[in-house]
Amino acid sequence: MSTQFDSLFKTDEEIKMDIISDFANELLYEAKKLADRYGKDEFLKMIKPEK
């Protein structure tokens, strides 16, 4: 039976998606800081694997 309190709690799937979203946002923020500091081309050299 569903109650009005169900909307107060997140499902496990919603919690997982929030964690992934937070991680992705933090990762992109840090990547942008590095790109701003070293320049886009240098940053791409740092993250691309060498062939």
PDB file of N, CA, C, O and CB in Angstrom:
ATOM      1  N   MET A   1       0.837  -1.172   0.000  1.00  0.00           N
ATOM      2  CA  MET A   1       0.000   0.000   0.000  1.00  0.00           C
ATOM      3  C   MET A   1       0.890   1.247   0.000  1.00  0.00           C
ATOM      4  O   MET A   1       1.858   1.327   0.757  1.00  0.00           O
ATOM      5  CB  MET A   1      -0.957  -0.008   1.216  1.00  0.00           C
ATOM      6  N   SER A   2       0.564   2.185  -0.829  1.00  0.00           N
ATOM      7  CA  SER A   2       1.327   3.417  -0.963  1.00  0.00           C
ATOM      8  C   SER A   2       0.796   4.462   0.015  1.00  0.00           C
ATOM      9  O   SER A   2      -0.408   4.567   0.252  1.00  0.00           O
ATOM     10  CB  SER A   2       1.264   3.946  -2.414  1.00  0.00           C
ATOM     11  N   THR A   3       1.707   5.212   0.561  1.00  0.00           N
ATOM     12  CA  THR A   3       1.309   6.276   1.484  1.00  0.00           C
ATOM     13  C   THR A   3       1.875   7.593   1.000  1.00  0.00           C
ATOM     14  O   THR A   3       2.669   7.629   0.060  1.00  0.00           O
ATOM     15  CB  THR A   3       1.785   5.977   2.926  1.00  0.00           C
ATOM     16  N   GLN A   4       1.471   8.659   1.632  1.00  0.00           N
ATOM     17  CA  GLN A   4       1.987   9.983   1.261  1.00  0.00           C
ATOM     18  C   GLN A   4       3.462  10.118   1.620  1.00  0.00           C
ATOM     19  O   GLN A   4       4.140  11.010   1.110  1.00  0.00           O
ATOM     20  CB  GLN A   4       1.175  11.089   1.953  1.00  0.00           C
ATOM     21  N   PHE A   5       3.969   9.249   2.488  1.00  0.00           N
ATOM     22  CA  PHE A   5       5.359   9.323   2.906  1.00  0.00           C
ATOM     23  C   PHE A   5       6.326   8.735   1.883  1.00  0.00           C
ATOM     24  O   PHE A   5       7.531   8.973   1.969  1.00  0.00           O
ATOM     25  CB  PHE A   5       5.527   8.619   4.214  1.00  0.00           C
ATOM     26  N   ASP A   6       5.820   7.973   0.918  1.00  0.00           N
ATOM     27  CA  ASP A   6       6.684   7.379  -0.102  1.00  0.00           C
ATOM     28  C   ASP A   6       7.471   8.442  -0.851  1.00  0.00           C
ATOM     29  O   ASP A   6       8.614   8.196  -1.239  1.00  0.00           O
ATOM     30  CB  ASP A   6       5.858   6.559  -1.084  1.00  0.00           C
ATOM     31  N   SER A   7       6.899   9.597  -1.061  1.00  0.00           N
ATOM     32  CA  SER A   7       7.574  10.649  -1.819  1.00  0.00           C
ATOM     33  C   SER A   7       8.696  11.309  -1.014  1.00  0.00           C
ATOM     34  O   SER A   7       9.489  12.063  -1.577  1.00  0.00           O
ATOM     35  CB  SER A   7       6.567  11.702  -2.257  1.00  0.00           C
ATOM     36  N   LEU A   8       8.776  11.042   0.282  1.00  0.00           N
ATOM     37  CA  LEU A   8       9.832  11.624   1.106  1.00  0.00           C
ATOM     38  C   LEU A   8      11.162  10.890   0.961  1.00  0.00           C
ATOM     39  O   LEU A   8      12.214  11.441   1.285  1.00  0.00           O
ATOM     40  CB  LEU A   8       9.410  11.624   2.556  1.00  0.00           C
ATOM     41  N   PHE A   9      11.121   9.673   0.485  1.00  0.00           N
ATOM     42  CA  PHE A   9      12.310   8.836   0.408  1.00  0.00           C
ATOM     43  C   PHE A   9      12.649   8.522  -1.037  1.00  0.00           C
ATOM     44  O   PHE A   9      11.761   8.291  -1.857  1.00  0.00           O
ATOM     45  CB  PHE A   9      12.113   7.545   1.197  1.00  0.00           C
ATOM     46  N   LYS A  10      13.938   8.515  -1.344  1.00  0.00           N
ATOM     47  CA  LYS A  10      14.388   8.166  -2.689  1.00  0.00           C
ATOM     48  C   LYS A  10      14.570   6.658  -2.784  1.00  0.00           C
ATOM     49  O   LYS A  10      14.879   5.982  -1.803  1.00  0.00           O
ATOM     50  CB  LYS A  10      15.708   8.901  -3.042  1.00  0.00           C
ATOM     51  N   THR A  11      14.371   6.157  -3.990  1.00  0.00           N
ATOM     52  CA  THR A  11      14.623   4.743  -4.229  1.00  0.00           C
ATOM     53  C   THR A  11      16.130   4.528  -4.358  1.00  0.00           C
ATOM     54  O   THR A  11      16.885   5.484  -4.537  1.00  0.00           O
ATOM     55  CB  THR A  11      13.875   4.246  -5.506  1.00  0.00           C
ATOM     56  N   ASP A  12      16.560   3.279  -4.266  1.00  0.00           N
ATOM     57  CA  ASP A  12      17.981   2.982  -4.446  1.00  0.00           C
ATOM     58  C   ASP A  12      18.470   3.459  -5.804  1.00  0.00           C
ATOM     59  O   ASP A  12      19.587   3.963  -5.924  1.00  0.00           O
ATOM     60  CB  ASP A  12      18.239   1.481  -4.293  1.00  0.00           C
ATOM     61  N   GLU A  13      17.644   3.303  -6.819  1.00  0.00           N
ATOM     62  CA  GLU A  13      18.026   3.725  -8.175  1.00  0.00           C
ATOM     63  C   GLU A  13      18.202   5.245  -8.241  1.00  0.00           C
ATOM     64  O   GLU A  13      19.139   5.729  -8.876  1.00  0.00           O
ATOM     65  CB  GLU A  13      16.963   3.267  -9.204  1.00  0.00           C
ATOM     66  N   GLU A  14      17.324   5.988  -7.603  1.00  0.00           N
ATOM     67  CA  GLU A  14      17.442   7.445  -7.577  1.00  0.00           C
ATOM     68  C   GLU A  14      18.703   7.879  -6.833  1.00  0.00           C
ATOM     69  O   GLU A  14      19.370   8.827  -7.246  1.00  0.00           O
ATOM     70  CB  GLU A  14      16.202   8.070  -6.924  1.00  0.00           C
ATOM     71  N   ILE A  15      19.025   7.205  -5.764  1.00  0.00           N
ATOM     72  CA  ILE A  15      20.241   7.511  -5.014  1.00  0.00           C
ATOM     73  C   ILE A  15      21.469   7.241  -5.870  1.00  0.00           C
ATOM     74  O   ILE A  15      22.395   8.052  -5.898  1.00  0.00           O
ATOM     75  CB  ILE A  15      20.303   6.688  -3.714  1.00  0.00           C
ATOM     76  N   LYS A  16      21.486   6.110  -6.570  1.00  0.00           N
ATOM     77  CA  LYS A  16      22.610   5.778  -7.461  1.00  0.00           C
ATOM     78  C   LYS A  16      22.769   6.844  -8.545  1.00  0.00           C
ATOM     79  O   LYS A  16      23.885   7.274  -8.837  1.00  0.00           O
ATOM     80  CB  LYS A  16      22.398   4.387  -8.109  1.00  0.00           C
ATOM     81  N   MET A  17      21.662   7.264  -9.134  1.00  0.00           N
ATOM     82  CA  MET A  17      21.728   8.277 -10.196  1.00  0.00           C
ATOM     83  C   MET A  17      22.232   9.612  -9.645  1.00  0.00           C
ATOM     84  O   MET A  17      22.979  10.314 -10.326  1.00  0.00           O
ATOM     85  CB  MET A  17      20.342   8.462 -10.852  1.00  0.00           C
ATOM     86  N   ASP A  18      21.839   9.968  -8.437  1.00  0.00           N
ATOM     87  CA  ASP A  18      22.336  11.201  -7.810  1.00  0.00           C
ATOM     88  C   ASP A  18      23.845  11.132  -7.593  1.00  0.00           C
ATOM     89  O   ASP A  18      24.556  12.106  -7.841  1.00  0.00           O
ATOM     90  CB  ASP A  18      21.622  11.449  -6.468  1.00  0.00           C
ATOM     91  N   ILE A  19      24.330   9.988  -7.132  1.00  0.00           N
ATOM     92  CA  ILE A  19      25.766   9.820  -6.900  1.00  0.00           C
ATOM     93  C   ILE A  19      26.534   9.921  -8.210  1.00  0.00           C
ATOM     94  O   ILE A  19      27.559  10.597  -8.282  1.00  0.00           O
ATOM     95  CB  ILE A  19      26.052   8.469  -6.219  1.00  0.00           C
ATOM     96  N   ILE A  20      26.040   9.252  -9.241  1.00  0.00           N
ATOM     97  CA  ILE A  20      26.698   9.305 -10.554  1.00  0.00           C
ATOM     98  C   ILE A  20      26.681  10.728 -11.103  1.00  0.00           C
ATOM     99  O   ILE A  20      27.680  11.197 -11.649  1.00  0.00           O
ATOM    100  CB  ILE A  20      26.008   8.342 -11.549  1.00  0.00           C
ATOM    101  N   SER A  21      25.570  11.403 -10.963  1.00  0.00           N
ATOM    102  CA  SER A  21      25.450  12.781 -11.446  1.00  0.00           C
ATOM    103  C   SER A  21      26.422  13.703 -10.717  1.00  0.00           C
ATOM    104  O   SER A  21      27.094  14.521 -11.343  1.00  0.00           O
ATOM    105  CB  SER A  21      24.011  13.288 -11.270  1.00  0.00           C
ATOM    106  N   ASP A  22      26.495  13.571  -9.400  1.00  0.00           N
ATOM    107  CA  ASP A  22      27.427  14.389  -8.618  1.00  0.00           C
ATOM    108  C   ASP A  22      28.865  14.133  -9.034  1.00  0.00           C
ATOM    109  O   ASP A  22      29.650  15.071  -9.176  1.00  0.00           O
ATOM    110  CB  ASP A  22      27.261  14.110  -7.125  1.00  0.00           C
ATOM    111  N   PHE A  23      29.214  12.864  -9.230  1.00  0.00           N
ATOM    112  CA  PHE A  23      30.569  12.503  -9.647  1.00  0.00           C
ATOM    113  C   PHE A  23      30.886  13.092 -11.017  1.00  0.00           C
ATOM    114  O   PHE A  23      31.956  13.666 -11.219  1.00  0.00           O
ATOM    115  CB  PHE A  23      30.736  10.975  -9.674  1.00  0.00           C
ATOM    116  N   ALA A  24      29.954  12.948 -11.959  1.00  0.00           N
ATOM    117  CA  ALA A  24      30.174  13.466 -13.308  1.00  0.00           C
ATOM    118  C   ALA A  24      30.338  14.986 -13.295  1.00  0.00           C
ATOM    119  O   ALA A  24      31.205  15.527 -13.981  1.00  0.00           O
ATOM    120  CB  ALA A  24      29.011  13.069 -14.227  1.00  0.00           C
ATOM    121  N   ASN A  25      29.513  15.662 -12.520  1.00  0.00           N
ATOM    122  CA  ASN A  25      29.621  17.130 -12.444  1.00  0.00           C
ATOM    123  C   ASN A  25      30.958  17.553 -11.849  1.00  0.00           C
ATOM    124  O   ASN A  25      31.581  18.497 -12.336  1.00  0.00           O
ATOM    125  CB  ASN A  25      28.469  17.714 -11.605  1.00  0.00           C
ATOM    126  N   GLU A  26      31.405  16.867 -10.804  1.00  0.00           N
ATOM    127  CA  GLU A  26      32.691  17.186 -10.182  1.00  0.00           C
ATOM    128  C   GLU A  26      33.847  16.902 -11.150  1.00  0.00           C
ATOM    129  O   GLU A  26      34.799  17.678 -11.239  1.00  0.00           O
ATOM    130  CB  GLU A  26      32.873  16.378  -8.878  1.00  0.00           C
ATOM    131  N   LEU A  27      33.750  15.788 -11.865  1.00  0.00           N
ATOM    132  CA  LEU A  27      34.778  15.431 -12.842  1.00  0.00           C
ATOM    133  C   LEU A  27      34.872  16.484 -13.953  1.00  0.00           C
ATOM    134  O   LEU A  27      35.969  16.901 -14.325  1.00  0.00           O
ATOM    135  CB  LEU A  27      34.480  14.047 -13.445  1.00  0.00           C
ATOM    136  N   LEU A  28      33.739  16.902 -14.473  1.00  0.00           N
ATOM    137  CA  LEU A  28      33.742  17.921 -15.524  1.00  0.00           C
ATOM    138  C   LEU A  28      34.261  19.259 -15.006  1.00  0.00           C
ATOM    139  O   LEU A  28      34.968  19.971 -15.720  1.00  0.00           O
ATOM    140  CB  LEU A  28      32.335  18.096 -16.095  1.00  0.00           C
ATOM    141  N   TYR A  29      33.916  19.599 -13.776  1.00  0.00           N
ATOM    142  CA  TYR A  29      34.401  20.844 -13.181  1.00  0.00           C
ATOM    143  C   TYR A  29      35.927  20.824 -13.068  1.00  0.00           C
ATOM    144  O   TYR A  29      36.597  21.798 -13.411  1.00  0.00           O
ATOM    145  CB  TYR A  29      33.763  21.064 -11.790  1.00  0.00           C
ATOM    146  N   GLU A  30      36.465  19.706 -12.586  1.00  0.00           N
ATOM    147  CA  GLU A  30      37.924  19.590 -12.438  1.00  0.00           C
ATOM    148  C   GLU A  30      38.607  19.578 -13.813  1.00  0.00           C
ATOM    149  O   GLU A  30      39.672  20.174 -13.977  1.00  0.00           O
ATOM    150  CB  GLU A  30      38.289  18.302 -11.647  1.00  0.00           C
ATOM    151  N   ALA A  31      38.013  18.918 -14.779  1.00  0.00           N
ATOM    152  CA  ALA A  31      38.574  18.896 -16.140  1.00  0.00           C
ATOM    153  C   ALA A  31      38.607  20.302 -16.724  1.00  0.00           C
ATOM    154  O   ALA A  31      39.592  20.689 -17.354  1.00  0.00           O
ATOM    155  CB  ALA A  31      37.751  17.958 -17.058  1.00  0.00           C
ATOM    156  N   LYS A  32      37.542  21.068 -16.522  1.00  0.00           N
ATOM    157  CA  LYS A  32      37.507  22.435 -17.031  1.00  0.00           C
ATOM    158  C   LYS A  32      38.581  23.286 -16.362  1.00  0.00           C
ATOM    159  O   LYS A  32      39.227  24.097 -17.027  1.00  0.00           O
ATOM    160  CB  LYS A  32      36.120  23.057 -16.807  1.00  0.00           C
ATOM    161  N   LYS A  33      38.782  23.114 -15.058  1.00  0.00           N
ATOM    162  CA  LYS A  33      39.829  23.867 -14.364  1.00  0.00           C
ATOM    163  C   LYS A  33      41.205  23.557 -14.967  1.00  0.00           C
ATOM    164  O   LYS A  33      42.010  24.464 -15.176  1.00  0.00           O
ATOM    165  CB  LYS A  33      39.819  23.538 -12.852  1.00  0.00           C
ATOM    166  N   LEU A  34      41.471  22.279 -15.245  1.00  0.00           N
ATOM    167  CA  LEU A  34      42.755  21.908 -15.842  1.00  0.00           C
ATOM    168  C   LEU A  34      42.891  22.472 -17.252  1.00  0.00           C
ATOM    169  O   LEU A  34      43.956  22.960 -17.630  1.00  0.00           O
ATOM    170  CB  LEU A  34      42.911  20.384 -15.871  1.00  0.00           C
ATOM    171  N   ALA A  35      41.815  22.406 -18.026  1.00  0.00           N
ATOM    172  CA  ALA A  35      41.852  22.945 -19.388  1.00  0.00           C
ATOM    173  C   ALA A  35      42.079  24.450 -19.359  1.00  0.00           C
ATOM    174  O   ALA A  35      42.810  24.984 -20.194  1.00  0.00           O
ATOM    175  CB  ALA A  35      40.548  22.617 -20.139  1.00  0.00           C
ATOM    176  N   ASP A  36      41.464  25.133 -18.413  1.00  0.00           N
ATOM    177  CA  ASP A  36      41.670  26.575 -18.295  1.00  0.00           C
ATOM    178  C   ASP A  36      43.107  26.892 -17.881  1.00  0.00           C
ATOM    179  O   ASP A  36      43.691  27.877 -18.331  1.00  0.00           O
ATOM    180  CB  ASP A  36      40.682  27.175 -17.281  1.00  0.00           C
ATOM    181  N   ARG A  37      43.661  26.053 -17.027  1.00  0.00           N
ATOM    182  CA  ARG A  37      45.017  26.303 -16.520  1.00  0.00           C
ATOM    183  C   ARG A  37      46.086  25.999 -17.567  1.00  0.00           C
ATOM    184  O   ARG A  37      47.014  26.785 -17.755  1.00  0.00           O
ATOM    185  CB  ARG A  37      45.271  25.467 -15.270  1.00  0.00           C
ATOM    186  N   TYR A  38      45.958  24.868 -18.242  1.00  0.00           N
ATOM    187  CA  TYR A  38      47.003  24.427 -19.174  1.00  0.00           C
ATOM    188  C   TYR A  38      46.674  24.655 -20.643  1.00  0.00           C
ATOM    189  O   TYR A  38      47.537  24.483 -21.504  1.00  0.00           O
ATOM    190  CB  TYR A  38      47.272  22.981 -18.964  1.00  0.00           C
ATOM    191  N   GLY A  39      45.464  25.031 -20.931  1.00  0.00           N
ATOM    192  CA  GLY A  39      45.039  25.179 -22.314  1.00  0.00           C
ATOM    193  C   GLY A  39      44.435  23.883 -22.822  1.00  0.00           C
ATOM    194  O   GLY A  39      44.801  22.791 -22.388  1.00  0.00           O
ATOM    195  N   LYS A  40      43.510  24.028 -23.744  1.00  0.00           N
ATOM    196  CA  LYS A  40      42.762  22.869 -24.239  1.00  0.00           C
ATOM    197  C   LYS A  40      43.673  21.817 -24.868  1.00  0.00           C
ATOM    198  O   LYS A  40      43.546  20.630 -24.570  1.00  0.00           O
ATOM    199  CB  LYS A  40      41.724  23.315 -25.254  1.00  0.00           C
ATOM    200  N   ASP A  41      44.587  22.242 -25.731  1.00  0.00           N
ATOM    201  CA  ASP A  41      45.451  21.282 -26.431  1.00  0.00           C
ATOM    202  C   ASP A  41      46.344  20.513 -25.465  1.00  0.00           C
ATOM    203  O   ASP A  41      46.485  19.296 -25.583  1.00  0.00           O
ATOM    204  CB  ASP A  41      46.312  22.003 -27.463  1.00  0.00           C
ATOM    205  N   GLU A  42      46.944  21.213 -24.517  1.00  0.00           N
ATOM    206  CA  GLU A  42      47.813  20.559 -23.538  1.00  0.00           C
ATOM    207  C   GLU A  42      47.009  19.613 -22.647  1.00  0.00           C
ATOM    208  O   GLU A  42      47.469  18.519 -22.317  1.00  0.00           O
ATOM    209  CB  GLU A  42      48.541  21.609 -22.677  1.00  0.00           C
ATOM    210  N   PHE A  43      45.819  20.036 -22.265  1.00  0.00           N
ATOM    211  CA  PHE A  43      44.953  19.185 -21.448  1.00  0.00           C
ATOM    212  C   PHE A  43      44.601  17.899 -22.195  1.00  0.00           C
ATOM    213  O   PHE A  43      44.657  16.810 -21.625  1.00  0.00           O
ATOM    214  CB  PHE A  43      43.668  19.942 -21.053  1.00  0.00           C
ATOM    215  N   LEU A  44      44.242  18.028 -23.462  1.00  0.00           N
ATOM    216  CA  LEU A  44      43.910  16.832 -24.252  1.00  0.00           C
ATOM    217  C   LEU A  44      45.113  15.888 -24.375  1.00  0.00           C
ATOM    218  O   LEU A  44      44.949  14.668 -24.378  1.00  0.00           O
ATOM    219  CB  LEU A  44      43.419  17.240 -25.655  1.00  0.00           C
ATOM    220  N   LYS A  45      46.315  16.454 -24.477  1.00  0.00           N
ATOM    221  CA  LYS A  45      47.520  15.610 -24.508  1.00  0.00           C
ATOM    222  C   LYS A  45      47.676  14.852 -23.192  1.00  0.00           C
ATOM    223  O   LYS A  45      48.100  13.696 -23.186  1.00  0.00           O
ATOM    224  CB  LYS A  45      48.781  16.465 -24.781  1.00  0.00           C
ATOM    225  N   MET A  46      47.338  15.494 -22.090  1.00  0.00           N
ATOM    226  CA  MET A  46      47.495  14.857 -20.773  1.00  0.00           C
ATOM    227  C   MET A  46      46.522  13.697 -20.587  1.00  0.00           C
ATOM    228  O   MET A  46      46.861  12.722 -19.917  1.00  0.00           O
ATOM    229  CB  MET A  46      47.290  15.886 -19.658  1.00  0.00           C
ATOM    230  N   ILE A  47      45.325  13.777 -21.161  1.00  0.00           N
ATOM    231  CA  ILE A  47      44.330  12.740 -20.897  1.00  0.00           C
ATOM    232  C   ILE A  47      44.257  11.678 -21.985  1.00  0.00           C
ATOM    233  O   ILE A  47      43.689  10.609 -21.763  1.00  0.00           O
ATOM    234  CB  ILE A  47      42.983  13.367 -20.731  1.00  0.00           C
ATOM    235  N   LYS A  48      44.821  11.952 -23.157  1.00  0.00           N
ATOM    236  CA  LYS A  48      44.791  10.942 -24.231  1.00  0.00           C
ATOM    237  C   LYS A  48      45.884   9.920 -24.008  1.00  0.00           C
ATOM    238  O   LYS A  48      47.010  10.273 -23.657  1.00  0.00           O
ATOM    239  CB  LYS A  48      44.953  11.602 -25.622  1.00  0.00           C
ATOM    240  N   PRO A  49      45.558   8.657 -24.212  1.00  0.00           N
ATOM    241  CA  PRO A  49      46.598   7.629 -24.091  1.00  0.00           C
ATOM    242  C   PRO A  49      47.615   7.747 -25.250  1.00  0.00           C
ATOM    243  O   PRO A  49      47.263   8.104 -26.374  1.00  0.00           O
ATOM    244  CB  PRO A  49      45.954   6.206 -24.076  1.00  0.00           C
ATOM    245  N   GLU A  50      48.832   7.448 -24.946  1.00  0.00           N
ATOM    246  CA  GLU A  50      49.867   7.491 -25.976  1.00  0.00           C
ATOM    247  C   GLU A  50      49.748   6.261 -26.859  1.00  0.00           C
ATOM    248  O   GLU A  50      49.427   5.173 -26.381  1.00  0.00           O
ATOM    249  CB  GLU A  50      51.280   7.575 -25.345  1.00  0.00           C
ATOM    250  N   LYS A  51      50.007   6.435 -28.137  1.00  0.00           N
ATOM    251  CA  LYS A  51      49.924   5.304 -29.084  1.00  0.00           C
ATOM    252  C   LYS A  51      51.280   4.715 -29.308  1.00  0.00           C
ATOM    253  O   LYS A  51      51.419   3.758 -30.070  1.00  0.00           O
ATOM    254  CB  LYS A  51      49.321   5.738 -30.422  1.00  0.00           C
TER     255      LYS A  51
END
